[in-house]
Amino acid sequence: MASDATSRRNIFICYPTVSRDEEPCAKSILSTLARRAYRRPVTEADVQKLLQFYKLGRSGGFDAGIEWGLERLLVSPEFLFRIEQDPVTAAPGTSHRISDLELASRLSFSCGAARPTIS
């Protein structure tokens, strides 16, 4: 390992000691980071996309592979934007319920956004 910083330990929740443990560990690391970054449970497709980048960077070592996967995660629209999907059956311009996760995300982004002005 390059260093033992707290931020690094928060990312590297596991570290493989043998090569057969590398991909399962990478999957665990990237799925944990994706869940936090996307603010929702991640799908197998989400994780597989990140693992593709891990595998591309893996030639530079395990850490480099994780770096590539993390870089992909940080440029994902799922990370950069708060995305809400309209139901397929919803007519344009109509109201519909949002999921609990979408509501929690809305609330987390709105806290402190509108602060009263003191005159």
C-alpha positions in Angstrom: 0.0 0.0 0.0 1.2 3.5 -0.8 0.1 5.1 2.4 -2.1 4.6 5.5 -4.1 7.8 5.4 -7.6 7.7 6.8 -9.1 8.7 3.4 -7.2 5.8 1.8 -8.5 3.4 4.4 -12.1 4.6 3.7 -11.6 3.7 0.1 -9.6 0.5 0.4 -12.1 -1.4 2.6 -10.2 -4.6 1.6 -6.8 -5.3 0.1 -6.1 -8.6 -1.6 -3.1 -10.7 -0.5 -3.3 -13.1 -3.4 -4.3 -12.5 -7.1 -7.5 -14.5 -7.0 -8.9 -12.1 -4.4 -8.2 -9.0 -6.4 -11.4 -8.9 -8.5 -13.8 -9.7 -5.6 -12.1 -7.0 -3.5 -12.2 -4.5 -6.4 -15.9 -5.2 -6.8 -16.5 -4.7 -3.0 -14.6 -1.4 -3.1 -16.2 0.0 -6.2 -19.8 -1.1 -5.3 -19.4 0.6 -1.9 -18.1 3.8 -3.4 -20.8 3.8 -6.1 -23.6 3.4 -3.5 -22.3 6.4 -1.7 -21.6 8.4 -4.8 -24.9 7.6 -6.6 -26.9 8.0 -3.3 -28.9 4.8 -4.1 -28.4 1.1 -4.2 -26.3 0.1 -7.1 -27.2 -2.4 -9.8 -24.9 -5.2 -11.1 -24.7 -3.2 -14.3 -23.4 -0.2 -12.4 -20.7 -2.3 -10.8 -19.8 -4.1 -14.0 -19.2 -0.8 -15.8 -16.8 0.3 -13.0 -15.1 -3.1 -13.1 -14.4 -2.7 -16.8 -12.4 0.4 -16.0 -10.7 -1.4 -13.0 -9.6 -4.1 -15.5 -8.2 -1.5 -17.9 -6.2 0.1 -15.3 -5.2 -3.1 -13.5 -2.1 -3.5 -15.7 -0.5 -0.8 -13.5 -1.3 -2.8 -10.4 -4.3 -3.2 -8.1 -4.2 0.4 -6.8 -4.1 1.7 -10.4 -7.1 -0.4 -11.3 -9.1 1.0 -8.4 -8.0 4.5 -9.4 -9.4 4.0 -12.9 -12.7 2.7 -11.6 -12.9 5.6 -9.2 -12.2 8.1 -12.0 -15.0 6.6 -14.0 -17.3 6.8 -11.1 -16.5 10.5 -10.6 -17.4 11.4 -14.2 -20.6 9.5 -14.2 -23.8 11.5 -14.6 -25.2 9.4 -11.7 -22.6 11.1 -9.5 -22.6 14.6 -11.1 -26.3 15.1 -11.2 -29.3 14.2 -9.0 -31.3 12.1 -11.4 -35.0 11.3 -11.1 -36.7 9.0 -13.5 -40.3 9.7 -14.5 -42.5 6.6 -14.6 -42.9 5.3 -18.2 -46.6 5.6 -17.9 -46.6 9.3 -16.7 -47.9 11.8 -19.2 -45.7 14.8 -19.7 -46.4 17.6 -17.3 -48.4 15.5 -14.8 -47.6 14.9 -11.2 -46.5 11.6 -9.9 -45.0 10.1 -6.7 -41.3 9.9 -6.3 -39.5 7.1 -4.6 -38.2 7.3 -1.0 -34.7 7.5 -2.3 -35.5 10.4 -4.6 -37.3 12.2 -1.8 -34.3 11.7 0.5 -31.9 13.0 -2.2 -34.1 16.1 -2.8 -34.2 16.8 0.9 -30.4 16.4 1.3 -29.8 18.8 -1.4 -32.3 21.4 -0.2 -31.1 21.6 3.4 -29.6 24.9 4.0 -30.2 26.1 0.4 -32.6 28.8 1.3 -31.4 30.7 4.3 -33.3 33.6 5.7 -31.8 37.0 5.4 -31.3 39.0 8.5 -31.8 42.8 8.1 
